[in-house]
Amino acid sequence: MDTAQNGRSSRLEAPSTSRTLNAINTLEVFMLRKINNGWRRINVCKFPSQKNGRNVWTESFIELCFAIICERDRNVLSYTTQTARIHYELDGKRRSYTADYLVYRKVGRPLIVEIKYQRQITAWFDTLFRIVTPICDRAGFDFTVKTERQILIEPLLTTLRRLQYYSRIRIQPQHQLLCHDFFQCAPQTTTLGKLLEFFESRSIDRSVVLALLCHNFIVTDYSTPLSVASPIWLPGDSNRESR
């Protein structure tokens, strides 16, 4: 896949596109840009992404929530906002559409994501999405639309937002070793509260444990509210992985 280099954008042309159409039916991936309000009434948020090693800018609360989910999704390698533009033709006019997210995954093709509240998806947007989907496909990308029905889900959302508070807590190698020592001695079913007690007995603040959970060094069941009674296990435990 051709990506942006040296500050220039890259244009991926669908193989079946006629040369006479120039930029029509192409997908363009370009460098990061900072989002600002300008004249629009949007809720610009700056999200500190550990996975990307920089801030991610979003235009709404629901986009911010999707960034938190991407940060926690183990299949997501990296993600950017407002960096994928599709050129197309509609009603005899050349147009362009910039998607909300471009997500690179361990398994699966790069994913272009449009974030919308369900009430915002009008017939015009339905037509737009039908047009851009095959353009993305021919360029080697998947396209999908996410709404609040897939993003604003409780208690997952509240748990992820709580854990994100601990994302900047520094995790030392000895913390990871202690974590493995705990699971070697712990019964098959153990809880977050037990691990907190284990660390506190060694004069290590409980925020370190929550940072380990935030960064996927330990895993819990995100379908239930997070508490000291929450079950925990190590990533890769095939008998316990539920997400």
Summary of the structure (lengths in Angstrom):
residues: 243
radius of gyration: 21.3
end to end distance: 29.9
largest distance: 71.7
contacts: 673
relative contact order: 0.11
helix: 32%
strand: 25%
